[in-house]
Amino acid sequence: MPELPEVEIVRQSLHKKISKKKVKKVIIRNRNLRFKIPLNFASFLENKKISKIKRFSKYLIFRLSSGEYCLLHLGMSGTVHLIENNQKNTITNTSFYNAPKLPKKHNHVEIVFKNFRVIYNDPRRFGFFQIIKNNNILKKRFKHLGPEPFNSKFNVSYVSLFFKRKEKKY
């Protein structure tokens, strides 16, 4: 499973590459991930501008200029690949676990921009995409999760209160 630092590196890479860019097309090759990709997913993303890529926990959050969001969770084996349109060989910025060429199998979602494509590859299909309509729904989505490691709310008081509520089991 990609760990938090790897998800953050993916976020940084995506943010540099796709922020302020407009999605031209979305190709879904397989809807059957951990949660089935919604039928309206392609039309939801197409012709929208990505304003920012954020991260909460291991979720990548695509903030759209419309005020809506698209969540991506990589699951256990999901990777994101950036491929330039004019590239003849499919060398990619793949995850730490794979060869530097784009795999031929398990490319489930392709998000097409003007000069490049973002391809989501996941052999185990434990990752997922989710449409979030507004910021209030996004906040509710993450309410059950604790604070980020570098957030000021993650401190000794938080950790001690967290463990105080746990029961010891022998």
C-alpha positions as CSV (number, residue, x, y, z in Angstrom):
1,M,0.0,0.0,0.0
2,P,1.4,3.4,-0.8
3,E,2.4,5.1,2.4
4,L,1.6,8.7,3.3
5,P,5.0,10.2,2.0
6,E,4.5,8.5,-1.4
7,V,0.9,9.8,-1.7
8,E,2.3,13.3,-0.9
9,I,4.9,12.9,-3.7
10,V,2.1,11.9,-6.1
11,R,0.1,15.0,-4.9
12,Q,3.0,17.3,-5.5
13,S,3.7,15.8,-9.0
14,L,0.1,16.1,-10.0
15,H,-0.3,19.6,-8.6
16,K,2.7,20.8,-10.6
17,K,1.4,19.2,-13.8
18,I,-2.4,19.6,-13.8
19,S,-3.2,22.6,-11.7
20,K,-5.0,25.3,-13.8
21,K,-5.4,22.8,-16.6
22,K,-8.7,21.8,-18.2
23,V,-9.8,18.2,-18.6
24,K,-10.5,17.5,-22.3
25,K,-11.7,13.9,-22.0
26,V,-12.1,11.1,-19.5
27,I,-11.7,7.4,-20.7
28,I,-13.0,4.8,-18.3
29,R,-11.8,1.3,-19.2
30,N,-13.0,-0.5,-16.1
31,R,-15.6,0.9,-13.6
32,N,-15.1,-2.0,-11.2
33,L,-12.7,-0.7,-8.6
34,R,-13.3,-0.9,-4.8
35,F,-16.4,1.2,-5.3
36,K,-17.8,1.2,-8.8
37,I,-16.9,4.4,-10.7
38,P,-20.2,6.4,-11.1
39,L,-21.8,6.4,-14.6
40,N,-21.6,10.2,-14.7
41,F,-17.9,10.4,-13.8
42,A,-16.6,11.2,-17.3
43,S,-19.2,13.9,-17.9
44,F,-18.6,15.2,-14.3
45,L,-14.9,15.8,-15.0
46,E,-14.8,16.7,-18.7
47,N,-14.4,20.4,-19.5
48,K,-13.7,21.3,-15.9
49,K,-10.5,23.0,-14.8
50,I,-8.5,21.5,-11.9
51,S,-7.7,24.4,-9.6
52,K,-5.6,22.6,-7.0
53,I,-4.5,19.1,-5.9
54,K,-4.7,18.6,-2.1
55,R,-4.3,15.6,0.1
56,F,-5.9,14.5,3.3
57,S,-4.6,11.3,4.8
58,K,-4.0,9.0,1.8
59,Y,-6.7,10.6,-0.3
60,L,-5.8,12.8,-3.2
61,I,-8.3,15.7,-3.6
62,F,-8.8,17.3,-7.0
63,R,-10.3,20.7,-6.4
64,L,-12.2,21.8,-9.4
65,S,-12.8,25.5,-10.4
66,S,-16.6,24.8,-10.2
67,G,-16.2,24.3,-6.4
68,E,-16.7,20.5,-6.7
69,Y,-14.1,17.8,-5.9
70,C,-12.9,14.5,-7.1
71,L,-11.3,12.1,-4.6
72,L,-8.8,9.5,-5.6
73,H,-7.6,6.8,-3.2
74,L,-4.7,4.6,-4.6
75,G,-5.8,1.6,-2.6
76,M,-3.1,-1.1,-2.2
77,S,-1.4,-1.1,-5.6
78,G,-2.7,1.9,-7.5
79,T,-0.3,4.2,-9.3
80,V,-0.7,7.4,-11.3
81,H,1.2,7.8,-14.6
82,L,1.8,11.1,-16.5
83,I,2.4,10.5,-20.2
84,E,3.1,13.3,-22.6
85,N,1.0,13.1,-25.8
86,N,4.1,13.3,-28.2
87,Q,6.0,10.6,-26.3
88,K,6.6,7.5,-28.4
89,N,7.9,5.3,-25.7
90,T,5.7,5.1,-22.7
91,I,8.3,6.1,-20.1
92,T,6.5,7.3,-17.0
93,N,7.0,8.7,-13.6
94,T,5.6,5.5,-12.1
95,S,5.4,4.6,-8.5
96,F,8.5,3.3,-6.6
97,Y,7.4,-0.3,-7.0
98,N,7.2,-0.6,-10.8
99,A,9.4,-0.5,-13.9
100,P,9.6,2.9,-15.6
101,K,7.3,1.9,-18.5
102,L,3.6,2.3,-18.4
103,P,2.0,-1.1,-17.8
104,K,-0.1,-2.5,-20.6
105,K,-2.7,-4.0,-18.2
106,H,-4.9,-2.5,-15.5
107,N,-5.1,1.1,-16.8
108,H,-8.6,1.7,-15.6
109,V,-9.0,5.5,-15.9
110,E,-7.3,8.0,-18.3
111,I,-7.8,11.7,-17.8
112,V,-6.8,13.6,-21.0
113,F,-5.5,17.1,-21.0
114,K,-4.2,19.2,-23.9
115,N,-0.6,17.9,-24.0
116,F,-0.6,14.9,-21.7
117,R,-2.6,12.2,-20.0
118,V,-2.9,11.1,-16.4
119,I,-3.5,7.3,-16.2
120,Y,-4.6,5.5,-13.1
121,N,-3.3,1.9,-13.0
122,D,-4.4,-0.6,-10.3
123,P,-3.9,-4.4,-10.6
124,R,-5.8,-5.2,-7.4
125,R,-8.5,-2.6,-8.0
126,F,-8.7,-1.5,-4.3
127,G,-8.4,2.2,-5.2
128,F,-11.4,4.3,-6.1
129,F,-12.6,7.7,-7.4
130,Q,-15.5,9.6,-5.7
131,I,-17.4,12.7,-6.7
132,I,-17.9,15.3,-4.0
133,K,-20.3,18.1,-4.8
134,N,-19.1,20.7,-2.2
135,N,-16.8,21.6,0.6
136,N,-19.4,20.7,3.4
137,I,-19.7,17.2,2.0
138,L,-15.9,17.0,1.7
139,K,-15.5,17.9,5.4
140,K,-18.1,15.3,6.4
141,R,-16.3,12.7,4.3
142,F,-13.1,13.1,6.5
143,K,-14.7,13.8,9.8
144,H,-14.0,10.3,11.1
145,L,-10.2,10.6,10.5
146,G,-7.8,12.2,12.9
147,P,-5.6,15.2,12.2
148,E,-2.7,15.3,9.7
149,P,0.7,14.5,11.2
150,F,2.0,18.1,10.9
151,N,-1.2,19.8,11.9
152,S,-1.0,21.6,15.2
153,K,-4.0,19.6,16.4
154,F,-1.8,16.5,16.3
155,N,-0.1,16.9,19.6
156,V,0.6,15.2,23.0
157,S,-2.9,16.0,24.2
158,Y,-4.6,14.5,21.2
159,V,-2.5,11.3,21.3
160,S,-3.0,10.8,25.1
161,L,-6.8,11.5,24.8
162,F,-6.9,9.0,21.9
163,F,-5.3,6.2,23.9
164,K,-7.2,7.1,27.0
165,R,-10.5,6.2,25.2
166,K,-9.1,2.7,24.1
167,E,-9.7,-0.4,26.2
168,K,-6.8,-2.7,27.0
169,K,-7.4,-6.2,25.8
170,Y,-5.3,-9.0,27.1
